[in-house]
Amino acid sequence: MPKLSNPLYAEKVKKLTKVEAERLLSRMTGKLPRRLEKDKLSRDEALALQMELEDEQLQEWRKMMAALNKKSEGKEKNKEAKKAKPVAKPEEKAKSPAKSKAVEKTKKTAKPKDEQGK
């Protein structure tokens, strides 16, 4: 005996436009389209079952997304908490004079553009 859909979905199917019903039919997978082809289900029953199935899948997806969002928020809070606690770093020494001299030398040895071509 075929599974009967929820009466709520049967009412929703009656309110569907032709285009919406065709879209819903095109999304059917598995045994449902075969049962419809073999006339074991009426078109309205098949549409109601498909709507019910999609609503269940949507609810499952929403639960999973909520769990993932909650998990990612927890990770972000942990990262923020770690950043908020400053780690004591040893004091940095003043810049070494060798670096500043090297920079000065490269500036002095650079030739102007008009002299490079000669």
Salt bridges, closest charged atoms under 4 A:
GLU22 OE2 - ARG43 NH2 2.87
GLU54 OE2 - ARG27 NE 2.76
